[in-house]
């Protein structure tokens, strides 16, 4: 005897195919997986790559600012930043104006990774095989959802 309910008894709100969370979760994993071989060539993990995207743009940020922008807590960021510092890609120093704050800056080797990373977004975009307007609309929708939930 089966423990399954007849299909008409299943609440459609609880069916996997009707969930927003699952395709977002699965897509996030698949996109991260697509980045993996490209980042492996640079000896970077995906979260480390995200840190570099921000540092290449801003040159210096505090750990708090990085955490806010990446939606990561300092417990997650600190070990990641220590590994980047050990590779001599970034510097970590106390803010002289506020000793509680740690400033993360690029070292020359970390800055050099930028030139080697330029093809990554292009390769990912090509794999998505999506018209630029659709890509931008999706990016805006996802950012809007992130803002609403944050």
URHUQUI-V369113 format. One record per pair of residues at least 6 apart in sequence whose C-alpha atoms are under 8 Angstrom apart, sorted by the first residue. I is the first residue (numbers start at 0). J is the second residue. D is the distance in Angstrom with one decimal. If there is no record, write none. Layout:
BEGIN
{{I	J	D} {I	J	D}}
END
This chain:
BEGIN
{{11	17	7.0} {12	18	7.4} {15	21	7.1} {31	45	6.8} {33	123	7.2} {34	45	7.1} {34	119	7.7} {34	123	7.2} {35	44	7.3} {35	45	7.0} {37	119	6.6} {38	44	6.4} {38	45	7.1} {38	48	7.6} {41	112	7.4} {41	115	7.7} {41	116	8.0} {47	79	6.8} {47	80	8.0} {47	83	7.8} {49	69	7.6} {50	65	7.1} {50	69	7.9} {51	109	7.8} {53	65	7.6} {54	60	7.0} {54	104	7.0} {54	105	6.7} {55	105	7.8} {55	110	6.9} {55	113	7.0} {58	104	6.0} {58	105	6.1} {59	102	6.6} {59	103	5.5} {59	104	4.5} {59	105	6.9} {60	102	5.6} {60	103	5.4} {60	104	6.8} {61	100	6.6} {61	101	5.4} {61	102	4.2} {61	103	5.7} {62	73	7.0} {62	76	7.5} {62	77	8.0} {62	100	7.3} {62	101	5.8} {62	102	6.4} {62	103	6.6} {63	73	7.2} {63	100	7.6} {65	71	7.8} {66	72	5.6} {66	73	6.5} {66	76	7.1} {80	89	7.8} {83	89	5.9} {84	90	5.8} {84	91	7.2} {87	106	6.8} {87	108	6.9} {87	109	7.5} {88	105	6.3} {88	106	5.2} {88	107	7.0} {88	108	5.2} {88	109	4.0} {88	110	7.6} {89	103	6.6} {89	104	5.5} {89	105	4.5} {89	106	4.9} {89	109	6.1} {90	102	7.9} {90	103	5.6} {90	104	5.1} {90	105	6.3} {90	106	6.4} {91	101	6.4} {91	102	5.7} {91	103	4.8} {91	104	6.6} {92	101	5.5} {92	102	5.3} {92	103	6.8} {93	99	7.1} {93	100	5.9} {93	101	4.5} {93	102	6.0} {94	100	5.5} {94	101	5.7} {94	102	6.0}}
END
